[in-house]
Amino acid sequence: MILAMRECLTNSVCHAEATSIHIMAEKKEDSFSVRITNDGRPPESEVVPKGGLHNLYRNIMDCGGTMETKPFSAVKIIQT
């Protein structure tokens, strides 16, 4: 979770000029999900995971989780 929060904070400030991020965590019976949003401007095109997002995706997959990006609403959902 900390890696995801750090990556989202960095990307939100550098690419979307965000001034705040919002994190919502939810625990269900057999899963834990984190939704991270920001108040920055949405991407102008599809987000292709590379660099930090790609590394985050690999880390999440190594732990048995999934990661989904929703580029036009600037929402990231991570489930593990």
LORO-628448 format. One record per residue (C-alpha): residue number from 1; residue in one letter; y, x, z. Coordinates in Angstrom, 2 decimals. Example, Ala and Ser with C-alpha at 12.3 -4.5 7.8 and 13.67 -1.06 7.14 Angstrom:
BEGIN
SITE   pos   code         Y         X         Z
SITE     1      A     -4.50     12.30      7.80
SITE     2      S     -1.06     13.67      7.14
//
This chain:
BEGIN
SITE   pos   code         Y         X         Z
SITE     1      M      0.00      0.00      0.00
SITE     2      I      2.40      2.78      0.83
SITE     3      L      1.87      4.37     -2.60
SITE     4      A      2.59      1.02     -4.27
SITE     5      M      5.72      0.41     -2.21
SITE     6      R      7.03      3.91     -2.95
SITE     7      E      6.35      3.60     -6.68
SITE     8      C      7.98      0.17     -6.85
SITE     9      L     11.02      1.37     -4.92
SITE    10      T     11.44      4.37     -7.19
SITE    11      N     11.01      2.34    -10.39
SITE    12      S     13.23     -0.49     -9.15
SITE    13      V     16.12      1.86     -8.46
SITE    14      C     15.68      4.19    -11.45
SITE    15      H     14.86      1.67    -14.17
SITE    16      A     16.18     -1.70    -12.98
SITE    17      E     19.18     -0.63    -10.88
SITE    18      A     17.84     -2.76     -8.02
SITE    19      T     19.53     -2.76     -4.63
SITE    20      S     16.62     -4.25     -2.67
SITE    21      I     12.89     -4.85     -2.90
SITE    22      H     10.89     -7.60     -1.26
SITE    23      I      7.30     -7.16     -0.10
SITE    24      M      4.94    -10.00      0.76
SITE    25      A      1.47     -9.18      2.07
SITE    26      E     -1.32    -11.73      2.43
SITE    27      K     -4.77    -11.34      3.94
SITE    28      K     -7.49    -13.70      2.81
SITE    29      E    -11.13    -13.79      3.87
SITE    30      D    -12.32    -10.86      1.78
SITE    31      S     -9.16     -9.54      0.15
SITE    32      F     -5.67     -8.31      0.85
SITE    33      S     -2.86     -8.74     -1.65
SITE    34      V      0.65     -7.38     -1.83
SITE    35      R      3.42     -8.81     -4.00
SITE    36      I      6.44     -6.61     -4.57
SITE    37      T      9.59     -7.89     -6.27
SITE    38      N     13.10     -6.54     -6.70
SITE    39      D     16.57     -7.83     -7.47
SITE    40      G     17.06     -5.55    -10.47
SITE    41      R     17.25     -6.49    -14.10
SITE    42      P     13.95     -7.28    -15.87
SITE    43      P     12.49     -4.79    -18.35
SITE    44      E     13.66     -5.16    -21.93
SITE    45      S     10.14     -4.64    -23.28
SITE    46      E      6.56     -4.68    -22.08
SITE    47      V      5.80     -2.29    -19.23
SITE    48      V      3.13      0.21    -20.23
SITE    49      P      1.69      1.93    -17.15
SITE    50      K      2.22      5.68    -17.46
SITE    51      G      3.17      8.40    -15.05
SITE    52      G      3.55      6.94    -11.57
SITE    53      L      2.29      3.44    -12.43
SITE    54      H     -0.75      4.90    -14.17
SITE    55      N     -1.53      7.09    -11.16
SITE    56      L     -1.10      4.11     -8.84
SITE    57      Y     -3.45      2.06    -11.02
SITE    58      R     -6.09      4.82    -10.85
SITE    59      N     -5.79      5.05     -7.05
SITE    60      I     -6.17      1.29     -6.68
SITE    61      M     -9.18      1.20     -9.01
SITE    62      D    -10.78      4.07     -7.06
SITE    63      C    -10.53      1.90     -3.93
SITE    64      G    -12.16     -1.07     -5.68
SITE    65      G     -8.92     -3.02     -6.18
SITE    66      T     -7.03     -4.42     -9.16
SITE    67      M     -3.43     -4.14    -10.23
SITE    68      E     -1.43     -6.48    -12.42
SITE    69      T      2.10     -6.03    -13.72
SITE    70      K      4.19     -8.98    -14.81
SITE    71      P      6.92     -7.25    -16.77
SITE    72      F      9.23    -10.07    -17.72
SITE    73      S      9.54    -11.37    -14.17
SITE    74      A      9.60     -7.85    -12.71
SITE    75      V      6.77     -8.71    -10.33
SITE    76      K      3.88     -6.46     -9.40
SITE    77      I      0.79     -7.82     -7.74
SITE    78      I     -1.76     -5.53     -6.19
SITE    79      Q     -5.01     -6.81     -4.82
SITE    80      T     -7.58     -4.81     -2.91
//
